[in-house]
């Protein structure tokens, strides 16, 4: 009977060691990829906010994949975990769909660069100078010194006049 328990314990220890090896190798691969991506960010002409956003997404994907592989190696059925994770992600995305739309519109604005800080623009009936462009909102300072906060979804989907884009 003791021999049976020792064999079971040995089998569990072997699986735990294999799962730990998966985690360590996954961590090393992630760190190498992270260093390469960080060098890409430093050399890129793209906005650092957008690139750091993608860096966070990549980190999350690595963590999820490594965790699923390690749990699978331990003998845990990961299909139910994936189903729960997928359902929770869908529910979360539906709950914050408007914020997500503004967020991705902010990324589009940062990549397309229809205006930059200090430009005088007119959009949705408001004229002002760009003070700050964030991922969710853009702040304008009107000609009469009022701060206007406009969601990026409105900026991305409305006609926009940039008075500063041309010299004359």
C-alpha beads as a LAMMPS data file, in Angstrom:
LAMMPS data file: protein, C-alpha beads

168 atoms
167 bonds

1 atom types
1 bond types

-500.0 500.0 xlo xhi
-500.0 500.0 ylo yhi
-500.0 500.0 zlo zhi

Masses

1 110.0

Atoms # bond

1 1 1 0.000 0.000 0.000
2 1 1 2.848 2.409 0.863
3 1 1 4.499 1.501 -2.433
4 1 1 1.279 2.471 -4.286
5 1 1 1.168 5.859 -2.532
6 1 1 4.854 6.477 -3.252
7 1 1 4.299 5.694 -6.945
8 1 1 1.305 8.058 -7.039
9 1 1 3.300 10.750 -5.231
10 1 1 6.224 10.237 -7.620
11 1 1 3.881 10.575 -10.623
12 1 1 2.387 13.778 -9.218
13 1 1 5.850 15.164 -8.469
14 1 1 6.992 14.366 -11.984
15 1 1 3.981 16.190 -13.463
16 1 1 4.540 19.140 -11.134
17 1 1 8.191 19.291 -12.181
18 1 1 7.194 19.215 -15.858
19 1 1 4.657 21.999 -15.262
20 1 1 7.336 24.036 -13.479
21 1 1 9.710 23.505 -16.423
22 1 1 6.972 24.745 -18.790
23 1 1 6.533 27.862 -16.649
24 1 1 10.287 28.559 -16.481
25 1 1 10.819 28.028 -20.229
26 1 1 7.730 30.132 -20.995
27 1 1 9.048 32.911 -18.765
28 1 1 12.452 32.829 -20.493
29 1 1 10.834 32.910 -23.954
30 1 1 8.608 35.813 -22.857
31 1 1 11.594 37.784 -21.495
32 1 1 13.517 37.305 -24.764
33 1 1 10.478 38.392 -26.773
34 1 1 9.915 41.334 -24.406
35 1 1 13.498 42.562 -24.890
36 1 1 13.178 42.296 -28.676
37 1 1 9.842 44.136 -28.640
38 1 1 11.261 46.828 -26.320
39 1 1 14.109 47.404 -28.786
40 1 1 11.514 47.625 -31.554
41 1 1 9.571 50.228 -29.532
42 1 1 12.723 52.301 -29.015
43 1 1 13.578 52.246 -32.746
44 1 1 10.004 52.665 -33.995
45 1 1 8.507 55.942 -35.093
46 1 1 5.099 54.868 -33.775
47 1 1 3.594 56.379 -30.660
48 1 1 4.906 54.717 -27.498
49 1 1 1.401 54.537 -25.976
50 1 1 0.182 52.278 -28.778
51 1 1 3.245 50.070 -28.687
52 1 1 3.053 49.676 -24.902
53 1 1 -0.611 48.742 -25.282
54 1 1 0.384 45.941 -27.676
55 1 1 3.170 44.949 -25.286
56 1 1 0.597 44.511 -22.507
57 1 1 -1.637 42.422 -24.767
58 1 1 1.301 40.199 -25.729
59 1 1 2.244 39.737 -22.067
60 1 1 -1.314 38.721 -21.202
61 1 1 -1.450 36.240 -24.081
62 1 1 1.869 34.704 -22.993
63 1 1 0.652 34.339 -19.390
64 1 1 -2.608 32.688 -20.465
65 1 1 -0.880 30.264 -22.855
66 1 1 1.795 29.296 -20.322
67 1 1 -0.794 28.826 -17.559
68 1 1 -2.974 26.628 -19.778
69 1 1 0.015 24.520 -20.825
70 1 1 1.158 24.083 -17.205
71 1 1 -2.344 23.190 -15.983
72 1 1 -2.742 20.743 -18.840
73 1 1 0.553 19.089 -17.894
74 1 1 -0.758 18.665 -14.342
75 1 1 -3.652 16.683 -15.762
76 1 1 -6.291 19.372 -15.315
77 1 1 -8.920 19.514 -18.059
78 1 1 -8.280 22.932 -19.576
79 1 1 -11.183 22.869 -22.031
80 1 1 -13.643 23.888 -19.320
81 1 1 -11.256 26.608 -18.117
82 1 1 -10.988 27.928 -21.681
83 1 1 -14.782 27.873 -22.061
84 1 1 -15.241 29.834 -18.826
85 1 1 -12.497 32.295 -19.821
86 1 1 -14.056 32.786 -23.258
87 1 1 -17.550 33.357 -21.838
88 1 1 -16.227 35.789 -19.231
89 1 1 -14.247 37.674 -21.878
90 1 1 -17.306 37.958 -24.122
91 1 1 -19.472 39.207 -21.237
92 1 1 -16.811 41.707 -20.228
93 1 1 -16.405 42.949 -23.808
94 1 1 -20.157 43.433 -24.162
95 1 1 -20.303 45.308 -20.871
96 1 1 -17.647 47.808 -21.907
97 1 1 -18.188 47.867 -25.670
98 1 1 -18.536 51.664 -25.864
99 1 1 -15.320 52.195 -23.900
100 1 1 -13.584 49.601 -26.060
101 1 1 -14.796 51.409 -29.178
102 1 1 -13.365 54.704 -27.883
103 1 1 -10.166 52.918 -26.904
104 1 1 -9.610 51.421 -30.361
105 1 1 -10.650 54.694 -31.986
106 1 1 -7.932 56.316 -29.859
107 1 1 -5.407 53.849 -31.253
108 1 1 -6.595 54.618 -34.781
109 1 1 -6.217 58.354 -34.121
110 1 1 -2.714 57.851 -32.691
111 1 1 -1.681 55.766 -35.709
112 1 1 -3.347 57.874 -38.421
113 1 1 -2.292 61.175 -36.796
114 1 1 -4.955 63.443 -38.340
115 1 1 -3.840 66.072 -35.807
116 1 1 -1.221 66.537 -33.129
117 1 1 -0.850 68.453 -29.894
118 1 1 -1.284 72.183 -30.429
119 1 1 -3.249 71.896 -33.698
120 1 1 -6.350 74.049 -34.088
121 1 1 -9.232 71.790 -35.093
122 1 1 -12.987 71.927 -35.517
123 1 1 -15.012 68.802 -34.796
124 1 1 -18.615 68.123 -33.704
125 1 1 -19.315 71.856 -33.639
126 1 1 -16.369 72.669 -31.341
127 1 1 -13.243 74.609 -32.282
128 1 1 -10.127 74.452 -30.157
129 1 1 -6.447 73.572 -29.805
130 1 1 -5.449 69.988 -29.004
131 1 1 -4.099 69.866 -25.452
132 1 1 -3.871 66.112 -24.899
133 1 1 -4.628 62.952 -26.850
134 1 1 -5.283 59.917 -24.668
135 1 1 -6.579 56.492 -25.579
136 1 1 -10.182 57.289 -24.600
137 1 1 -10.540 61.072 -24.879
138 1 1 -8.988 64.104 -26.526
139 1 1 -8.824 67.402 -24.650
140 1 1 -9.351 70.668 -26.534
141 1 1 -8.835 74.199 -25.290
142 1 1 -11.368 76.462 -26.977
143 1 1 -10.592 79.968 -28.190
144 1 1 -12.377 81.385 -25.147
145 1 1 -10.225 79.239 -22.798
146 1 1 -12.663 76.415 -22.029
147 1 1 -11.516 72.831 -21.713
148 1 1 -13.582 70.431 -23.840
149 1 1 -13.222 66.652 -23.492
150 1 1 -14.317 64.759 -26.609
151 1 1 -14.525 60.943 -26.755
152 1 1 -12.235 59.529 -29.410
153 1 1 -15.168 57.646 -30.954
154 1 1 -16.693 61.022 -31.936
155 1 1 -13.368 62.265 -33.300
156 1 1 -12.807 59.124 -35.348
157 1 1 -16.300 59.077 -36.871
158 1 1 -17.010 62.766 -37.456
159 1 1 -15.813 65.192 -40.103
160 1 1 -12.792 67.041 -38.757
161 1 1 -11.244 70.307 -39.911
162 1 1 -7.572 70.759 -39.007
163 1 1 -6.742 74.442 -39.457
164 1 1 -3.076 73.811 -38.559
165 1 1 -2.342 71.109 -41.125
166 1 1 -1.272 73.548 -43.884
167 1 1 0.974 76.599 -43.672
168 1 1 -1.469 78.943 -45.427

Bonds

1 1 1 2
2 1 2 3
3 1 3 4
4 1 4 5
5 1 5 6
6 1 6 7
7 1 7 8
8 1 8 9
9 1 9 10
10 1 10 11
11 1 11 12
12 1 12 13
13 1 13 14
14 1 14 15
15 1 15 16
16 1 16 17
17 1 17 18
18 1 18 19
19 1 19 20
20 1 20 21
21 1 21 22
22 1 22 23
23 1 23 24
24 1 24 25
25 1 25 26
26 1 26 27
27 1 27 28
28 1 28 29
29 1 29 30
30 1 30 31
31 1 31 32
32 1 32 33
33 1 33 34
34 1 34 35
35 1 35 36
36 1 36 37
37 1 37 38
38 1 38 39
39 1 39 40
40 1 40 41
41 1 41 42
42 1 42 43
43 1 43 44
44 1 44 45
45 1 45 46
46 1 46 47
47 1 47 48
48 1 48 49
49 1 49 50
50 1 50 51
51 1 51 52
52 1 52 53
53 1 53 54
54 1 54 55
55 1 55 56
56 1 56 57
57 1 57 58
58 1 58 59
59 1 59 60
60 1 60 61
61 1 61 62
62 1 62 63
63 1 63 64
64 1 64 65
65 1 65 66
66 1 66 67
67 1 67 68
68 1 68 69
69 1 69 70
70 1 70 71
71 1 71 72
72 1 72 73
73 1 73 74
74 1 74 75
75 1 75 76
76 1 76 77
77 1 77 78
78 1 78 79
79 1 79 80
80 1 80 81
81 1 81 82
82 1 82 83
83 1 83 84
84 1 84 85
85 1 85 86
86 1 86 87
87 1 87 88
88 1 88 89
89 1 89 90
90 1 90 91
91 1 91 92
92 1 92 93
93 1 93 94
94 1 94 95
95 1 95 96
96 1 96 97
97 1 97 98
98 1 98 99
99 1 99 100
100 1 100 101
101 1 101 102
102 1 102 103
103 1 103 104
104 1 104 105
105 1 105 106
106 1 106 107
107 1 107 108
108 1 108 109
109 1 109 110
110 1 110 111
111 1 111 112
112 1 112 113
113 1 113 114
114 1 114 115
115 1 115 116
116 1 116 117
117 1 117 118
118 1 118 119
119 1 119 120
120 1 120 121
121 1 121 122
122 1 122 123
123 1 123 124
124 1 124 125
125 1 125 126
126 1 126 127
127 1 127 128
128 1 128 129
129 1 129 130
130 1 130 131
131 1 131 132
132 1 132 133
133 1 133 134
134 1 134 135
135 1 135 136
136 1 136 137
137 1 137 138
138 1 138 139
139 1 139 140
140 1 140 141
141 1 141 142
142 1 142 143
143 1 143 144
144 1 144 145
145 1 145 146
146 1 146 147
147 1 147 148
148 1 148 149
149 1 149 150
150 1 150 151
151 1 151 152
152 1 152 153
153 1 153 154
154 1 154 155
155 1 155 156
156 1 156 157
157 1 157 158
158 1 158 159
159 1 159 160
160 1 160 161
161 1 161 162
162 1 162 163
163 1 163 164
164 1 164 165
165 1 165 166
166 1 166 167
167 1 167 168
